[in-house]
Amino acid sequence: MRRELQYSWLHDHNTGMPTSSAPSEDVPQRPDIIDGFERKSVALLDYVNNLEEQLDELRASYEHKEARLLADRSALESELSQRLSRLLSDKKALEEKVLQSHEHHSRIQKTLLVEERKRQSSEEAAKMLKLDENAAQELLRSERSHCKELEEKISNLKEQIKNKDYNYNRLKLKDEREKLKLEEDMSVLKKKVSLGWILGCLSEVYLRLDDKTKDEKRDEVISDLVKNLERPLDLEAVGNKVQQILNVCLSPSSHRKKHFTSSKQVLDDDTLLGSSADLDFDSLGDVASSSMDNCKPCRLMRSALEHEHTHHSEKIGSSS
């Protein structure tokens, strides 16, 4: 049927007109045309058969290829599914890794932030320490300068103390020399005053005595007193001796000999020869005041002694 259709088609194609509509003048040439057409048709049929065979071969090859492609497709699909499952698992693993990496990154960021804060705090602490160090150095420099000033003040004070010690020692030596001089002057003055006082007291006795035998005793007593003036005097002994002499002068003539004899004995044994006590002029005046009030030379000597005593006391007080 297909070949018949092909044959009719080829015939129409070759003649270019339908078979029923052929003109009447071409009828005598129809066998030649038919023969040519048949030949062409046979060739065309062979060609079509070849084409059909080729088409069948192509179809078979196509079906084979399609089957192979389907098998490849199924294999590829299975492989794709495997790979997809693998990729999904890898994706999950990667997502987990990414999540872990994000967590790790966040931890690292936090750690870095903490480290940055620590670094900033350490830098601030370093700055503060530097400022404190500068302040400490400044304070140290000020303290050193203050120490130098204090050392200079101490050296100046030591120098002043040294000078004051030197001046004090110099003044002390001067005072000691003046004191020794005053003591020597006082010693000489005491001797002079004692001698003057005794001579003044005895002058009254001398004026009242007329007996030559008693003059010898009086001279002996006076010479003994003068000899003992070189030694330190005892106030009480001198006062007693003077009182005895005055009593002898004022007593009756029957008792004068007895008093002169006892006076000489007292003078020989008196502590006047070995005593080291100083002469107290006020006490001496108190002891002999009753007898000296009636004696003009004694009153004059007493006033002179009081004047000298006051003068030397003031001099000693001013030097100390």
ZIPE-V829342 format. One record per backbone hydrogen bond with DSSP energy under -0.5 kcal/mol. NH is the residue of the N-H (numbers start at 1). CO is the residue of the C=O. If there is no record, write none. Layout:
NH|CO ; NH|CO
This chain:
5|1 ; 6|2 ; 7|3 ; 8|4 ; 9|5 ; 10|6 ; 11|7 ; 12|8 ; 13|9 ; 14|10 ; 15|11 ; 16|12 ; 22|19 ; 26|23 ; 27|24 ; 29|26 ; 30|27 ; 33|29 ; 34|30 ; 35|31 ; 36|32 ; 37|33 ; 38|34 ; 39|35 ; 40|36 ; 41|37 ; 42|38 ; 43|39 ; 44|40 ; 45|41 ; 46|42 ; 47|43 ; 48|44 ; 49|45 ; 50|46 ; 51|47 ; 52|48 ; 53|49 ; 54|50 ; 55|51 ; 56|52 ; 57|53 ; 58|54 ; 59|55 ; 60|56 ; 61|57 ; 62|58 ; 63|59 ; 64|60 ; 65|61 ; 66|62 ; 67|63 ; 68|64 ; 69|65 ; 70|66 ; 71|67 ; 72|68 ; 73|69 ; 74|70 ; 75|71 ; 76|72 ; 77|73 ; 78|74 ; 79|75 ; 80|76 ; 81|77 ; 82|78 ; 83|79 ; 84|80 ; 85|81 ; 86|82 ; 87|83 ; 88|84 ; 89|85 ; 90|86 ; 91|87 ; 92|88 ; 93|89 ; 94|90 ; 95|91 ; 96|92 ; 97|93 ; 98|94 ; 99|95 ; 100|96 ; 101|97 ; 102|98 ; 103|99 ; 104|100 ; 105|101 ; 106|102 ; 107|103 ; 108|104 ; 109|105 ; 110|106 ; 111|107 ; 112|108 ; 113|109 ; 114|110 ; 115|111 ; 116|112 ; 117|113 ; 118|114 ; 119|115 ; 120|116 ; 121|117 ; 122|118 ; 123|119 ; 124|120 ; 125|121 ; 126|122 ; 127|123 ; 128|124 ; 129|125 ; 130|126 ; 131|127 ; 132|128 ; 133|129 ; 134|130 ; 135|131 ; 136|132 ; 137|133 ; 138|134 ; 139|135 ; 140|136 ; 141|137 ; 142|138 ; 143|139 ; 144|140 ; 145|141 ; 146|142 ; 147|143 ; 148|144 ; 149|145 ; 150|146 ; 151|147 ; 152|148 ; 153|149 ; 154|150 ; 155|151 ; 156|152 ; 157|153 ; 158|154 ; 159|155 ; 160|156 ; 161|157 ; 162|158 ; 163|159 ; 164|160 ; 165|161 ; 166|162 ; 167|163 ; 168|164 ; 169|165 ; 170|166 ; 171|167 ; 172|168 ; 173|169 ; 174|170 ; 175|171 ; 176|172 ; 177|173 ; 178|174 ; 179|175 ; 180|176 ; 181|177 ; 182|178 ; 183|179 ; 184|180 ; 185|181 ; 186|182 ; 187|183 ; 188|184 ; 189|185 ; 190|186 ; 191|187 ; 192|188 ; 193|189 ; 194|190 ; 195|191 ; 196|192 ; 197|193 ; 198|194 ; 199|195 ; 200|196 ; 201|197 ; 202|198 ; 203|199 ; 204|200 ; 205|201 ; 206|202 ; 207|203 ; 208|204 ; 209|205 ; 215|211 ; 216|212 ; 217|213 ; 218|214 ; 219|215 ; 220|216 ; 221|217 ; 222|218 ; 223|219 ; 224|220 ; 225|221 ; 226|222 ; 227|223 ; 228|224 ; 229|226 ; 230|227 ; 231|228 ; 235|233 ; 238|234 ; 239|235 ; 240|236 ; 241|237 ; 242|238 ; 243|239 ; 244|240 ; 245|241 ; 246|242 ; 247|243 ; 248|244 ; 249|245 ; 250|246 ; 251|247 ; 255|252 ; 256|252 ; 257|253 ; 259|255 ; 260|256 ; 261|257 ; 262|258 ; 263|259 ; 264|260 ; 265|261 ; 266|262 ; 267|263 ; 268|264 ; 269|265 ; 270|266 ; 273|270 ; 274|271 ; 275|271 ; 280|278 ; 281|279 ; 284|280 ; 285|281 ; 286|282 ; 287|283 ; 288|284 ; 289|286 ; 292|288 ; 293|289 ; 294|291 ; 295|292 ; 296|294 ; 299|295 ; 300|296 ; 301|297 ; 302|298 ; 303|299 ; 304|300 ; 305|301 ; 306|302 ; 307|303 ; 308|304 ; 309|305 ; 310|306 ; 311|307 ; 312|308 ; 313|309 ; 314|310 ; 315|311 ; 316|312 ; 317|313 ; 318|314 ; 319|315 ; 320|316
